[in-house]
Amino acid sequence: MEVDNKRRHSEDELKQEAVKKIKSQEPNYAYLETVVREKLDFDSEKICCITLSPLNVYCCLVCGNYYQGRHEKSPAFIHSIDENHHVFLNLTSLKFYMLPQNVQILHDGEVQLLNSIKFAAYPTYCPKDLEDFPRQCFDLSNRTYLNGFIGFTNAATYDYAHSVLLLISHMVPVRDHFLLNHFDNQGEFIKRLSICVKKIWSPKLFKYHLSVDDFLSYLKVREGLNLNPIDPRLFLLWLFNKICSSSNELKSILNHSCRGKVKIAKVESKPEASESVTGKVIVKPFWVLTLDLPEFSPFEDGNSVDDLPQINITKLLTKFTKSRSSSTSTVFELTRLPQFLIFHFNRFDRNSDHPVKNRNQTLVEFSSELEILHVKYRLKANVVHVVIKQPSTDGNAFNGDEKSHWITQLYDNKSEKWIEIDGINTTEREAELLFLKETFIQVWEKQE
């Protein structure tokens, strides 16, 4: 009997020790109070700040730095001991851990703080969320912003890409596909692009602006993006073609929504023939329809900065809506009008020594609505070109070329207002004054 009591007492002690051991391994949720969301930036490149490796990277939720590994002697482990920082997020699996205990925080979905951090790293949506987009939102500093109409940092370098990402983010079929689906099984390009679109429409940003520097660096290093010169049209075409080669689903959506067709026919009028003879006829698909501006001579014939020539967009479209009569001419006929019709206004002569300084500065007049071949369209986006004059280094007049800067103007269906996005700044604009800048790309949406 005494032996049984001793054995039972010994078993109880072992159980108590086991419970103590288990409890010592449980995460201390008091550490969550040390998390500082204001220091977190999930837009930056996901590499360890010590080893510069992109593999198995964790974000310290106290200081915001990225560290590799979780095991003993790893940069993240050492950082947790040296700095007394204990809460980490795996940037691939989006799981939370306590270090140096190396214990996963379970049931993190029940902790509002961790939910907000996970959403900031990788936003997710359901169809009901999209019903009230766009809406007024607040960042951690209580600054208001309109989701979908987001400014970007580093506009001096990547403004052309910011414009294009905003354009495709406002093409509803493309936007909805990116927002409502997960792309874990897709290639790295589609996965990264989807995160950009998801963040543009995020109603829970920590800051009221974004950075896509990491995405664009990836395109240059890993995907062979090497455009020279770089402007929004070239990047848009590159991006569309890259999307189509990377995802069959998105290829189908883009072909249906954005791809039009134009028939091109050579027409010759022979003196001995009473009627014109149609030569070779080809049908070409297009993503972007280029409209040629009338010839322009900078500051000649009395032109000045305040007295630039103007032309209505309907006159530019006659190339595609009316036949041309001449001894030898090319006739263009639109045979398929897509849901989103994209115009490019050809302003630059890339053979010029100074293509920006010698650009065509003709202003294009347009209203918010347009009818093409009895199909009604409404203007959704307008990308404009402005010039940044280069400073002189020796006090003399600068003889080099000027620098282009791109500004995006987007229409908000909900408020029926135009929002201009220039860098991190967003401003309301009057629709009647949009044409006063050099329009370069426009997106028109078909009205049912």
TIDREN-592308 format. One record per residue (C-alpha): residue in one letter; residue number from 1; x, y, z. Coordinates in steps of 0.05 Angstrom, whole numbers, always signed. Layout:
<atoms>
+------+-----+--------+--------+--------+
! type ! seq !      X !      Y !      Z !
+------+-----+--------+--------+--------+
!    A ! NUM !      X !      Y !      Z !
...
+------+-----+--------+--------+--------+
</atoms>
This chain:
<atoms>
+------+-----+--------+--------+--------+
! type ! seq !      X !      Y !      Z !
+------+-----+--------+--------+--------+
!    M !   1 !     +0 !     +0 !     +0 !
!    E !   2 !    +56 !    +47 !    +19 !
!    V !   3 !    +93 !    +29 !    -45 !
!    D !   4 !    +31 !    +46 !    -86 !
!    N !   5 !    +24 !   +114 !    -52 !
!    K !   6 !    +97 !   +130 !    -67 !
!    R !   7 !    +88 !   +108 !   -139 !
!    R !   8 !    +25 !   +151 !   -146 !
!    H !   9 !    +60 !   +210 !   -114 !
!    S !  10 !   +119 !   +202 !   -161 !
!    E !  11 !    +73 !   +200 !   -222 !
!    D !  12 !    +38 !   +264 !   -198 !
!    E !  13 !   +105 !   +300 !   -192 !
!    L !  14 !   +124 !   +278 !   -262 !
!    K !  15 !    +58 !   +304 !   -289 !
!    Q !  16 !    +67 !   +371 !   -253 !
!    E !  17 !   +137 !   +378 !   -282 !
!    A !  18 !   +111 !   +361 !   -351 !
!    V !  19 !    +56 !   +414 !   -344 !
!    K !  20 !   +108 !   +465 !   -321 !
!    K !  21 !   +152 !   +448 !   -381 !
!    I !  22 !    +93 !   +456 !   -429 !
!    K !  23 !    +73 !   +522 !   -397 !
!    S !  24 !   +144 !   +548 !   -402 !
!    Q !  25 !   +141 !   +536 !   -477 !
!    E !  26 !    +75 !   +572 !   -487 !
!    P !  27 !    +81 !   +641 !   -517 !
!    N !  28 !    +77 !   +699 !   -469 !
!    Y !  29 !    +22 !   +742 !   -498 !
!    A !  30 !    +45 !   +801 !   -456 !
!    Y !  31 !   +101 !   +808 !   -508 !
!    L !  32 !    +47 !   +830 !   -558 !
!    E !  33 !    +47 !   +897 !   -522 !
!    T !  34 !   +117 !   +909 !   -549 !
!    V !  35 !    +93 !   +906 !   -622 !
!    V !  36 !    +99 !   +974 !   -658 !
!    R !  37 !    +57 !   +974 !   -721 !
!    E !  38 !    +81 !  +1043 !   -741 !
!    K !  39 !   +151 !  +1014 !   -754 !
!    L !  40 !   +127 !   +959 !   -800 !
!    D !  41 !   +137 !   +966 !   -875 !
!    F !  42 !   +117 !   +905 !   -916 !
!    D !  43 !   +131 !   +941 !   -982 !
!    S !  44 !   +206 !   +937 !   -975 !
!    E !  45 !   +249 !   +881 !  -1004 !
!    K !  46 !   +241 !   +816 !   -964 !
!    I !  47 !   +314 !   +802 !   -948 !
!    C !  48 !   +352 !   +792 !   -883 !
!    C !  49 !   +387 !   +856 !   -861 !
!    I !  50 !   +446 !   +815 !   -837 !
!    T !  51 !   +457 !   +760 !   -889 !
!    L !  52 !   +419 !   +794 !   -947 !
!    S !  53 !   +386 !   +727 !   -961 !
!    P !  54 !   +314 !   +724 !   -985 !
!    L !  55 !   +304 !   +654 !   -956 !
!    N !  56 !   +264 !   +640 !   -892 !
!    V !  57 !   +258 !   +714 !   -873 !
!    Y !  58 !   +221 !   +739 !   -811 !
!    C !  59 !   +199 !   +809 !   -793 !
!    C !  60 !   +212 !   +833 !   -723 !
!    L !  61 !   +146 !   +865 !   -702 !
!    V !  62 !   +180 !   +909 !   -651 !
!    C !  63 !   +231 !   +945 !   -695 !
!    G !  64 !   +207 !   +926 !   -765 !
!    N !  65 !   +274 !   +897 !   -789 !
!    Y !  66 !   +279 !   +832 !   -828 !
!    Y !  67 !   +320 !   +774 !   -803 !
!    Q !  68 !   +333 !   +704 !   -828 !
!    G !  69 !   +317 !   +639 !   -792 !
!    R !  70 !   +286 !   +619 !   -726 !
!    H !  71 !   +335 !   +566 !   -702 !
!    E !  72 !   +389 !   +577 !   -650 !
!    K !  73 !   +446 !   +622 !   -675 !
!    S !  74 !   +404 !   +649 !   -733 !
!    P !  75 !   +401 !   +725 !   -742 !
!    A !  76 !   +329 !   +728 !   -717 !
!    F !  77 !   +345 !   +686 !   -656 !
!    I !  78 !   +406 !   +728 !   -638 !
!    H !  79 !   +367 !   +792 !   -649 !
!    S !  80 !   +312 !   +769 !   -601 !
!    I !  81 !   +363 !   +759 !   -546 !
!    D !  82 !   +407 !   +820 !   -559 !
!    E !  83 !   +350 !   +870 !   -566 !
!    N !  84 !   +297 !   +835 !   -523 !
!    H !  85 !   +250 !   +834 !   -583 !
!    H !  86 !   +206 !   +772 !   -582 !
!    V !  87 !   +149 !   +775 !   -634 !
!    F !  88 !   +164 !   +755 !   -706 !
!    L !  89 !   +124 !   +742 !   -770 !
!    N !  90 !   +146 !   +693 !   -823 !
!    L !  91 !   +138 !   +733 !   -888 !
!    T !  92 !   +122 !   +671 !   -929 !
!    S !  93 !    +75 !   +630 !   -886 !
!    L !  94 !    +47 !   +692 !   -848 !
!    K !  95 !    +53 !   +653 !   -782 !
!    F !  96 !    +73 !   +688 !   -718 !
!    Y !  97 !   +127 !   +663 !   -671 !
!    M !  98 !   +158 !   +680 !   -603 !
!    L !  99 !   +233 !   +680 !   -600 !
!    P ! 100 !   +279 !   +656 !   -571 !
!    Q ! 101 !   +228 !   +605 !   -545 !
!    N ! 102 !   +215 !   +586 !   -618 !
!    V ! 103 !   +141 !   +576 !   -605 !
!    Q ! 104 !    +86 !   +590 !   -655 !
!    I ! 105 !    +29 !   +635 !   -633 !
!    L ! 106 !    -33 !   +593 !   -644 !
!    H ! 107 !   -103 !   +621 !   -654 !
!    D ! 108 !    -72 !   +686 !   -680 !
!    G ! 109 !   -137 !   +698 !   -718 !
!    E ! 110 !   -170 !   +714 !   -651 !
!    V ! 111 !   -121 !   +770 !   -636 !
!    Q ! 112 !   -142 !   +835 !   -671 !
!    L ! 113 !    -71 !   +863 !   -670 !
!    L ! 114 !    -42 !   +803 !   -707 !
!    N ! 115 !   -101 !   +802 !   -756 !
!    S ! 116 !    -86 !   +874 !   -776 !
!    I ! 117 !    -12 !   +858 !   -786 !
!    K ! 118 !    -28 !   +797 !   -829 !
!    F ! 119 !    -77 !   +838 !   -871 !
!    A ! 120 !    -24 !   +892 !   -881 !
!    A ! 121 !    +26 !   +840 !   -906 !
!    Y ! 122 !    -25 !   +804 !   -950 !
!    P ! 123 !    -95 !   +835 !   -957 !
!    T ! 124 !   -152 !   +787 !   -971 !
!    Y ! 125 !   -223 !   +803 !   -995 !
!    C ! 126 !   -291 !   +772 !  -1005 !
!    P ! 127 !   -343 !   +796 !  -1058 !
!    K ! 128 !   -382 !   +834 !  -1005 !
!    D ! 129 !   -320 !   +876 !   -989 !
!    L ! 130 !   -318 !   +902 !  -1060 !
!    E ! 131 !   -390 !   +927 !  -1060 !
!    D ! 132 !   -373 !   +992 !  -1022 !
!    F ! 133 !   -306 !  +1006 !  -1056 !
!    P ! 134 !   -278 !  +1058 !  -1057 !
!    R ! 135 !   -289 !  +1084 !   -988 !
!    Q ! 136 !   -257 !  +1133 !   -941 !
!    C ! 137 !   -203 !  +1100 !   -897 !
!    F ! 138 !   -155 !  +1119 !   -842 !
!    D ! 139 !    -82 !  +1100 !   -833 !
!    L ! 140 !    -47 !  +1091 !   -766 !
!    S ! 141 !    -33 !  +1166 !   -763 !
!    N ! 142 !   -108 !  +1179 !   -773 !
!    R ! 143 !    -95 !  +1208 !   -842 !
!    T ! 144 !   -153 !  +1197 !   -890 !
!    Y ! 145 !   -145 !  +1165 !   -958 !
!    L ! 146 !   -190 !  +1134 !  -1011 !
!    N ! 147 !   -173 !  +1062 !  -1024 !
!    G ! 148 !   -158 !  +1049 !  -1097 !
!    F ! 149 !   -134 !  +1121 !  -1105 !
!    I ! 150 !    -68 !  +1113 !  -1070 !
!    G ! 151 !     -4 !  +1154 !  -1077 !
!    F ! 152 !    +65 !  +1123 !  -1084 !
!    T ! 153 !   +134 !  +1140 !  -1058 !
!    N ! 154 !   +195 !  +1148 !  -1103 !
!    A ! 155 !   +156 !  +1180 !  -1159 !
!    A ! 156 !   +219 !  +1210 !  -1188 !
!    T ! 157 !   +242 !  +1141 !  -1210 !
!    Y ! 158 !   +180 !  +1098 !  -1219 !
!    D ! 159 !   +123 !  +1147 !  -1235 !
!    Y ! 160 !   +111 !  +1112 !  -1303 !
!    A ! 161 !    +99 !  +1046 !  -1267 !
!    H ! 162 !    +54 !  +1077 !  -1214 !
!    S ! 163 !     +9 !  +1103 !  -1270 !
!    V ! 164 !     +3 !  +1035 !  -1303 !
!    L ! 165 !    -10 !   +997 !  -1238 !
!    L ! 166 !    -66 !  +1046 !  -1222 !
!    L ! 167 !    -95 !  +1038 !  -1292 !
!    I ! 168 !   -100 !   +962 !  -1289 !
!    S ! 169 !   -125 !   +966 !  -1217 !
!    H ! 170 !   -185 !  +1005 !  -1241 !
!    M ! 171 !   -204 !   +956 !  -1296 !
!    V ! 172 !   -258 !   +920 !  -1256 !
!    P ! 173 !   -253 !   +849 !  -1285 !
!    V ! 174 !   -177 !   +850 !  -1275 !
!    R ! 175 !   -182 !   +882 !  -1207 !
!    D ! 176 !   -234 !   +832 !  -1182 !
!    H ! 177 !   -193 !   +772 !  -1205 !
!    F ! 178 !   -133 !   +797 !  -1167 !
!    L ! 179 !   -171 !   +816 !  -1104 !
!    L ! 180 !   -215 !   +754 !  -1097 !
!    N ! 181 !   -164 !   +699 !  -1112 !
!    H ! 182 !   -101 !   +671 !  -1080 !
!    F ! 183 !    -40 !   +660 !  -1123 !
!    D ! 184 !     +3 !   +615 !  -1079 !
!    N ! 185 !     +8 !   +564 !  -1135 !
!    Q ! 186 !    +23 !   +616 !  -1189 !
!    G ! 187 !    +91 !   +641 !  -1211 !
!    E ! 188 !   +128 !   +694 !  -1173 !
!    F ! 189 !   +110 !   +749 !  -1222 !
!    I ! 190 !    +34 !   +740 !  -1216 !
!    K ! 191 !    +40 !   +731 !  -1141 !
!    R ! 192 !    +78 !   +796 !  -1133 !
!    L ! 193 !    +33 !   +835 !  -1181 !
!    S ! 194 !    -29 !   +810 !  -1144 !
!    I ! 195 !     -2 !   +836 !  -1078 !
!    C ! 196 !     +9 !   +905 !  -1110 !
!    V ! 197 !    -64 !   +907 !  -1133 !
!    K ! 198 !    -89 !   +881 !  -1066 !
!    K ! 199 !    -51 !   +935 !  -1029 !
!    I ! 200 !    -75 !   +991 !  -1075 !
!    W ! 201 !   -147 !   +973 !  -1055 !
!    S ! 202 !   -131 !   +959 !   -981 !
!    P ! 203 !   -177 !   +997 !   -932 !
!    K ! 204 !   -128 !   +982 !   -875 !
!    L ! 205 !    -61 !  +1011 !   -896 !
!    F ! 206 !    -13 !  +1029 !   -841 !
!    K ! 207 !     +9 !  +1089 !   -883 !
!    Y ! 208 !    -34 !  +1128 !   -933 !
!    H ! 209 !    +15 !  +1113 !   -990 !
!    L ! 210 !    +51 !  +1053 !  -1019 !
!    S ! 211 !   +118 !  +1034 !  -1048 !
!    V ! 212 !   +127 !   +985 !  -1106 !
!    D ! 213 !   +203 !   +992 !  -1111 !
!    D ! 214 !   +212 !   +919 !  -1091 !
!    F ! 215 !   +165 !   +895 !  -1146 !
!    L ! 216 !   +198 !   +937 !  -1199 !
!    S ! 217 !   +268 !   +916 !  -1177 !
!    Y ! 218 !   +244 !   +844 !  -1184 !
!    L ! 219 !   +219 !   +858 !  -1255 !
!    K ! 220 !   +287 !   +886 !  -1275 !
!    V ! 221 !   +330 !   +833 !  -1242 !
!    R ! 222 !   +288 !   +770 !  -1251 !
!    E ! 223 !   +239 !   +784 !  -1308 !
!    G ! 224 !   +283 !   +822 !  -1357 !
!    L ! 225 !   +248 !   +889 !  -1356 !
!    N ! 226 !   +295 !   +934 !  -1396 !
!    L ! 227 !   +256 !   +989 !  -1430 !
!    N ! 228 !   +293 !  +1048 !  -1460 !
!    P ! 229 !   +263 !  +1098 !  -1461 !
!    I ! 230 !   +213 !  +1081 !  -1407 !
!    D ! 231 !   +143 !  +1112 !  -1411 !
!    P ! 232 !    +75 !  +1087 !  -1387 !
!    R ! 233 !    +54 !  +1061 !  -1456 !
!    L ! 234 !   +115 !  +1016 !  -1464 !
!    F ! 235 !   +109 !   +990 !  -1393 !
!    L ! 236 !    +34 !   +978 !  -1402 !
!    L ! 237 !    +47 !   +937 !  -1465 !
!    W ! 238 !   +103 !   +898 !  -1431 !
!    L ! 239 !    +60 !   +884 !  -1370 !
!    F ! 240 !     +0 !   +861 !  -1411 !
!    N ! 241 !    +43 !   +813 !  -1452 !
!    K ! 242 !    +78 !   +787 !  -1389 !
!    I ! 243 !    +11 !   +775 !  -1355 !
!    C ! 244 !    -15 !   +736 !  -1415 !
!    S ! 245 !    +47 !   +692 !  -1418 !
!    S ! 246 !    +42 !   +678 !  -1343 !
!    S ! 247 !    -32 !   +664 !  -1330 !
!    N ! 248 !    -83 !   +633 !  -1377 !
!    E ! 249 !   -141 !   +659 !  -1334 !
!    L ! 250 !   -115 !   +731 !  -1335 !
!    K ! 251 !   -100 !   +724 !  -1409 !
!    S ! 252 !   -172 !   +707 !  -1422 !
!    I ! 253 !   -196 !   +766 !  -1380 !
!    L ! 254 !   -149 !   +815 !  -1414 !
!    N ! 255 !   -167 !   +791 !  -1484 !
!    H ! 256 !   -241 !   +799 !  -1469 !
!    S ! 257 !   -235 !   +866 !  -1433 !
!    C ! 258 !   -178 !   +904 !  -1466 !
!    R ! 259 !   -161 !   +874 !  -1534 !
!    G ! 260 !   -191 !   +907 !  -1595 !
!    K ! 261 !   -183 !   +893 !  -1669 !
!    V ! 262 !   -170 !   +939 !  -1728 !
!    K ! 263 !   -173 !   +922 !  -1802 !
!    I ! 264 !   -119 !   +954 !  -1844 !
!    A ! 265 !   -128 !   +958 !  -1920 !
!    K ! 266 !    -84 !   +987 !  -1974 !
!    V ! 267 !   -126 !  +1025 !  -2024 !
!    E ! 268 !    -99 !  +1046 !  -2092 !
!    S ! 269 !   -133 !  +1092 !  -2142 !
!    K ! 270 !   -109 !  +1078 !  -2213 !
!    P ! 271 !   -121 !  +1131 !  -2267 !
!    E ! 272 !   -148 !  +1080 !  -2317 !
!    A ! 273 !   -196 !  +1050 !  -2265 !
!    S ! 274 !   -261 !  +1084 !  -2247 !
!    E ! 275 !   -260 !  +1054 !  -2176 !
!    S ! 276 !   -207 !  +1046 !  -2123 !
!    V ! 277 !   -174 !   +979 !  -2118 !
!    T ! 278 !   -166 !   +948 !  -2049 !
!    G ! 279 !    -99 !   +914 !  -2040 !
!    K ! 280 !    -74 !   +873 !  -1981 !
!    V ! 281 !   -122 !   +871 !  -1921 !
!    I ! 282 !    -99 !   +849 !  -1852 !
!    V ! 283 !   -134 !   +848 !  -1784 !
!    K ! 284 !    -90 !   +866 !  -1725 !
!    P ! 285 !   -106 !   +860 !  -1651 !
!    F ! 286 !    -85 !   +917 !  -1606 !
!    W ! 287 !    -80 !   +933 !  -1532 !
!    V ! 288 !    -68 !  +1008 !  -1543 !
!    L ! 289 !    -94 !  +1050 !  -1601 !
!    T ! 290 !    -44 !  +1105 !  -1620 !
!    L ! 291 !    -73 !  +1172 !  -1642 !
!    D ! 292 !    -26 !  +1216 !  -1682 !
!    L ! 293 !    -25 !  +1290 !  -1664 !
!    P ! 294 !    -19 !  +1343 !  -1718 !
!    E ! 295 !    +51 !  +1369 !  -1733 !
!    F ! 296 !    +77 !  +1416 !  -1680 !
!    S ! 297 !   +137 !  +1464 !  -1680 !
!    P ! 298 !   +157 !  +1486 !  -1611 !
!    F ! 299 !   +152 !  +1562 !  -1602 !
!    E ! 300 !   +144 !  +1576 !  -1676 !
!    D ! 301 !    +89 !  +1613 !  -1712 !
!    G ! 302 !    +76 !  +1655 !  -1650 !
!    N ! 303 !    +66 !  +1595 !  -1604 !
!    S ! 304 !    +85 !  +1604 !  -1532 !
!    V ! 305 !    +76 !  +1564 !  -1469 !
!    D ! 306 !     +9 !  +1600 !  -1457 !
!    D ! 307 !    -13 !  +1594 !  -1530 !
!    L ! 308 !    -10 !  +1521 !  -1550 !
!    P ! 309 !    -51 !  +1491 !  -1607 !
!    Q ! 310 !   -111 !  +1448 !  -1589 !
!    I ! 311 !   -148 !  +1393 !  -1625 !
!    N ! 312 !   -211 !  +1354 !  -1607 !
!    I ! 313 !   -205 !  +1279 !  -1595 !
!    T ! 314 !   -261 !  +1265 !  -1644 !
!    K ! 315 !   -219 !  +1294 !  -1700 !
!    L ! 316 !   -161 !  +1248 !  -1683 !
!    L ! 317 !   -208 !  +1188 !  -1685 !
!    T ! 318 !   -230 !  +1202 !  -1757 !
!    K ! 319 !   -170 !  +1160 !  -1778 !
!    F ! 320 !   -207 !  +1099 !  -1752 !
!    T ! 321 !   -279 !  +1119 !  -1766 !
!    K ! 322 !   -277 !  +1147 !  -1837 !
!    S ! 323 !   -244 !  +1124 !  -1902 !
!    R ! 324 !   -188 !  +1165 !  -1931 !
!    S ! 325 !   -185 !  +1185 !  -2004 !
!    S ! 326 !   -119 !  +1195 !  -2039 !
!    S ! 327 !    -80 !  +1163 !  -2096 !
!    T ! 328 !    -49 !  +1114 !  -2047 !
!    S ! 329 !    -75 !  +1109 !  -1977 !
!    T ! 330 !    -85 !  +1063 !  -1918 !
!    V ! 331 !   -154 !  +1054 !  -1890 !
!    F ! 332 !   -164 !  +1035 !  -1817 !
!    E ! 333 !   -229 !  +1005 !  -1793 !
!    L ! 334 !   -243 !   +984 !  -1721 !
!    T ! 335 !   -275 !   +915 !  -1723 !
!    R ! 336 !   -277 !   +901 !  -1648 !
!    L ! 337 !   -285 !   +952 !  -1593 !
!    P ! 338 !   -264 !   +924 !  -1524 !
!    Q ! 339 !   -295 !   +940 !  -1457 !
!    F ! 340 !   -235 !   +984 !  -1440 !
!    L ! 341 !   -210 !  +1024 !  -1499 !
!    I ! 342 !   -140 !  +1051 !  -1487 !
!    F ! 343 !   -114 !  +1111 !  -1527 !
!    H ! 344 !    -42 !  +1133 !  -1533 !
!    F ! 345 !    -26 !  +1203 !  -1558 !
!    N ! 346 !    +39 !  +1202 !  -1596 !
!    R ! 347 !    +79 !  +1261 !  -1570 !
!    F ! 348 !   +152 !  +1239 !  -1575 !
!    D ! 349 !   +200 !  +1231 !  -1633 !
!    R ! 350 !   +249 !  +1181 !  -1605 !
!    N ! 351 !   +297 !  +1195 !  -1662 !
!    S ! 352 !   +306 !  +1266 !  -1637 !
!    D ! 353 !   +367 !  +1284 !  -1595 !
!    H ! 354 !   +319 !  +1317 !  -1545 !
!    P ! 355 !   +253 !  +1278 !  -1550 !
!    V ! 356 !   +223 !  +1309 !  -1488 !
!    K ! 357 !   +243 !  +1381 !  -1502 !
!    N ! 358 !   +221 !  +1374 !  -1575 !
!    R ! 359 !   +157 !  +1336 !  -1560 !
!    N ! 360 !    +89 !  +1352 !  -1590 !
!    Q ! 361 !    +55 !  +1397 !  -1539 !
!    T ! 362 !    -13 !  +1400 !  -1574 !
!    L ! 363 !    -69 !  +1399 !  -1523 !
!    V ! 364 !   -125 !  +1348 !  -1535 !
!    E ! 365 !   -196 !  +1370 !  -1520 !
!    F ! 366 !   -244 !  +1317 !  -1494 !
!    S ! 367 !   -307 !  +1310 !  -1452 !
!    S ! 368 !   -324 !  +1255 !  -1403 !
!    E ! 369 !   -364 !  +1216 !  -1455 !
!    L ! 370 !   -348 !  +1193 !  -1525 !
!    E ! 371 !   -385 !  +1156 !  -1580 !
!    I ! 372 !   -346 !  +1112 !  -1628 !
!    L ! 373 !   -383 !  +1075 !  -1683 !
!    H ! 374 !   -448 !  +1082 !  -1644 !
!    V ! 375 !   -417 !  +1054 !  -1581 !
!    K ! 376 !   -416 !  +1099 !  -1520 !
!    Y ! 377 !   -354 !  +1104 !  -1475 !
!    R ! 378 !   -339 !  +1141 !  -1411 !
!    L ! 379 !   -270 !  +1166 !  -1391 !
!    K ! 380 !   -242 !  +1127 !  -1332 !
!    A ! 381 !   -168 !  +1147 !  -1329 !
!    N ! 382 !   -123 !  +1200 !  -1357 !
!    V ! 383 !    -47 !  +1198 !  -1353 !
!    V ! 384 !    -14 !  +1265 !  -1366 !
!    H ! 385 !    +57 !  +1286 !  -1381 !
!    V ! 386 !    +91 !  +1344 !  -1347 !
!    V ! 387 !   +163 !  +1368 !  -1353 !
!    I ! 388 !   +215 !  +1374 !  -1299 !
!    K ! 389 !   +269 !  +1422 !  -1323 !
!    Q ! 390 !   +339 !  +1399 !  -1308 !
!    P ! 391 !   +382 !  +1448 !  -1268 !
!    S ! 392 !   +446 !  +1475 !  -1297 !
!    T ! 393 !   +510 !  +1457 !  -1261 !
!    D ! 394 !   +554 !  +1514 !  -1287 !
!    G ! 395 !   +505 !  +1572 !  -1287 !
!    N ! 396 !   +495 !  +1570 !  -1362 !
!    A ! 397 !   +431 !  +1549 !  -1398 !
!    F ! 398 !   +420 !  +1474 !  -1395 !
!    N ! 399 !   +429 !  +1444 !  -1464 !
!    G ! 400 !   +408 !  +1373 !  -1449 !
!    D ! 401 !   +339 !  +1341 !  -1453 !
!    E ! 402 !   +285 !  +1353 !  -1402 !
!    K ! 403 !   +258 !  +1300 !  -1355 !
!    S ! 404 !   +188 !  +1271 !  -1361 !
!    H ! 405 !   +141 !  +1264 !  -1302 !
!    W ! 406 !    +75 !  +1226 !  -1303 !
!    I ! 407 !    +11 !  +1243 !  -1265 !
!    T ! 408 !    -51 !  +1199 !  -1262 !
!    Q ! 409 !   -122 !  +1224 !  -1260 !
!    L ! 410 !   -176 !  +1173 !  -1241 !
!    Y ! 411 !   -252 !  +1178 !  -1241 !
!    D ! 412 !   -289 !  +1157 !  -1179 !
!    N ! 413 !   -357 !  +1130 !  -1200 !
!    K ! 414 !   -383 !  +1132 !  -1129 !
!    S ! 415 !   -372 !  +1206 !  -1115 !
!    E ! 416 !   -371 !  +1225 !  -1190 !
!    K ! 417 !   -306 !  +1263 !  -1178 !
!    W ! 418 !   -237 !  +1263 !  -1211 !
!    I ! 419 !   -177 !  +1247 !  -1166 !
!    E ! 420 !   -107 !  +1267 !  -1188 !
!    I ! 421 !    -49 !  +1225 !  -1161 !
!    D ! 422 !    +20 !  +1257 !  -1163 !
!    G ! 423 !    +71 !  +1220 !  -1121 !
!    I ! 424 !    +42 !  +1211 !  -1052 !
!    N ! 425 !     -7 !  +1269 !  -1061 !
!    T ! 426 !    -79 !  +1261 !  -1082 !
!    T ! 427 !   -122 !  +1321 !  -1103 !
!    E ! 428 !   -192 !  +1331 !  -1131 !
!    R ! 429 !   -194 !  +1360 !  -1201 !
!    E ! 430 !   -249 !  +1393 !  -1243 !
!    A ! 431 !   -268 !  +1349 !  -1302 !
!    E ! 432 !   -271 !  +1410 !  -1348 !
!    L ! 433 !   -198 !  +1426 !  -1335 !
!    L ! 434 !   -167 !  +1358 !  -1347 !
!    F ! 435 !   -149 !  +1373 !  -1420 !
!    L ! 436 !   -104 !  +1432 !  -1400 !
!    K ! 437 !    -46 !  +1384 !  -1389 !
!    E ! 438 !    -10 !  +1340 !  -1441 !
!    T ! 439 !    -53 !  +1278 !  -1444 !
!    F ! 440 !    -12 !  +1216 !  -1459 !
!    I ! 441 !    -56 !  +1155 !  -1444 !
!    Q ! 442 !   -130 !  +1150 !  -1433 !
!    V ! 443 !   -174 !  +1091 !  -1412 !
!    W ! 444 !   -247 !  +1093 !  -1434 !
!    E ! 445 !   -299 !  +1043 !  -1409 !
!    K ! 446 !   -357 !  +1019 !  -1452 !
!    Q ! 447 !   -425 !  +1039 !  -1427 !
!    E ! 448 !   -480 !   +986 !  -1431 !
+------+-----+--------+--------+--------+
</atoms>
